[in-house]
Amino acid sequence: MKKNERNNSLVVQAGILAGAGILVRIIGLLYNTPLVHIIGDEGFGYYDSAYVAYSIVLLISSYSIPSAVSKIIAQKLAQKEYKNAFRIFKCTLIYVAIVGLFAALFLFFGAGLLVSMESAVLPLKILAPTVFFSGILGAFRGFFQAQRTMVQTSISQIIEQIFNAGFSIWMAYILVNAAEGLGTSKRASYGAAGSTIGTGVGVLSALAFMLFVYFLNRKKFMAKIENDPTPKVDSYKSIFRLILAVVTPFIISTGIYNLNGFLDKTLYQIMQMDFHLLQESDVAFELSAFAKANKISNIPIAIAAAMASTLIPRLSSKIALGQIKETKDEIAKATKVTMFVAIPATVGLAVLAKPIMMVIFNQPESLDMASLLMIILSATVVFYGLSTMTQAVLQATGHMNIPIVNALVALILHSVIMVLFIRILPKEAAIYVYGFSTILYSVILCILNGISVKRRLGYNQEFDKTFLRPLISAVIMGGLVFGVYHGIYAIMEANLLALIIAMILGVILYFVLCIKWQALDEEEIRSLPKGATLVKISKKVKLL
């Protein structure tokens, strides 16, 4: 394989985006630690409630834009239709500006309809303008992703999170102090509102970076447009029709796919306050514990999200060129790499739940609850990883409506079961029902999407090396990690040191077992980021 081809490979580009995604989530966790200390568990509950409602509006208005835009433009670039590709980009900017404006207005004036807790309304209103700028940012990210480069998107995500972290902490501190003497719940609400200001600043900083990169590269792309011999230039009317035809299914499927988080949270709040008669502050406390566990379990899911973002334009290009075998090869590689990370992550989060929580969110009042929730939610890493991948495959190969139907079925089934069990079980168990319902949704969706991929594409994922061998290796790793951590902690009572040593030894053992049992071969290891270095080390210690 030529060097430039290797650098553009699916796994390398996904590795860049996944690395940025993981770094972004780590920064998020690091700044959440002082943030919770400033605004408290109650304030963090209000913040999370507002953020989930904001995320749904963002998903509907602009979150799907990068994937949808990259799919359309990638097809044009594969056929070297640079004029049409650029026209699509310009039309996309107009589309997201109009939709983003209406979404921002709806979020601001309809905030009281979207959150059940009154103290979460102010934070949600402050988030409203961010929706508008997020859509424009998504269009620029999609434009570069269509060119099979994830570097710009990755750097912009890191910049966004750094500014988000700094301003969230700063503004939360200022507004909490400004609300001194107004009561605990008012201070918590103001603190949550301050932290949402950081979200907007982060998006604006990322957008400024993407504009800078765009103008640096504009001359090069314009040269391609001038030399484009394409005889037929698509009309703006047909392009807007195309954008609506492609973006709408992306929006609906992604919206329903992620609506479960908003719906579950809303149902949980209503059931606890109206049926079990809990106070708003108590519900916010429990939601804070859930949010902590969810944020940590979402870190490895970044691998699947990055792989899916990278996969969509690549599969779209290959489908446009009629390369069916190459399409299936890309799917196989992407799924295998995703599971190589997701399976041990699930085991690691489960066996080290409380030690990890003690490092990141060590609030004694919610520590045990958050740790148990993280054990529960760790299972979603594998199932969300698979369902995200299969959704991307179906969308990229033209089966746009199937993920919508599958997500809707999963949404209805798991919601009914969740409400039923919250009504039957004591109010103390409701938060854990919430956790198990999240697993149930991911499992149902994973199964339905898997069946759809098999039926529509005639594709079956290899089982032994993709799932079985990594699972056995991860279980053995989990036993070692559990024993090492508790052994060191019993002697020294140094949580962080015991955790670091256990994790390092666990990663080494897992990698060694996967190589020894040939879960990955040399070529697949080389395709990983820093794969050549891993191969060199493996050969030195005679693993390969």
Secondary structure, DSSP 4 states (H G I P E B T S, - for coil): --HHHHHTSHHHHHHHHHHHHHHHHHHHHHHHHHHHHHHHHHHHHHHHHHHHHHHHHHIIIIITHHHHHHHHHHHHHHTT-HHHHHHHHHHHHHHHHHHHHHHHHHHHHTHHHH-SSGGGHHHHHHHHHHHHHHHHHHHHHHHHHTTT--HHHHHHHHHHHHHHHHHHHHHHHHHHHHTTTS-HHHHHHHHHHHHHHHHHHHHHHHHHHHHHHHHHHHHHHHHHHHT---S-PPPHHHHHHHHHHHHHHHHHHHHHHHHHHHHHHHHHHHIIIIIS---HHHHHHHHHHHHHHHHHHHHHHHHHHHHHHHHHHHHHHHHHTT-HHHHHHHHHHHHHHHHHHHHHHHHHHHHTHHHHHHHH---HHHHHHHHHHHHHHTTHHHHHHHHHHHHHHHHHTT--SHHHHHHHHHHHHHHHHHHHHHHHS-GGGHHHHHHHHHHHHHHHHHHHHHHHHHHHH------IIIIIHHHHHHHHHHHHHHHHHHHHHHHH--HHHHHHHHHHHHHHHHHHHHHHTTSS-HHHHHHSTTHHHHHHHHHHTT--
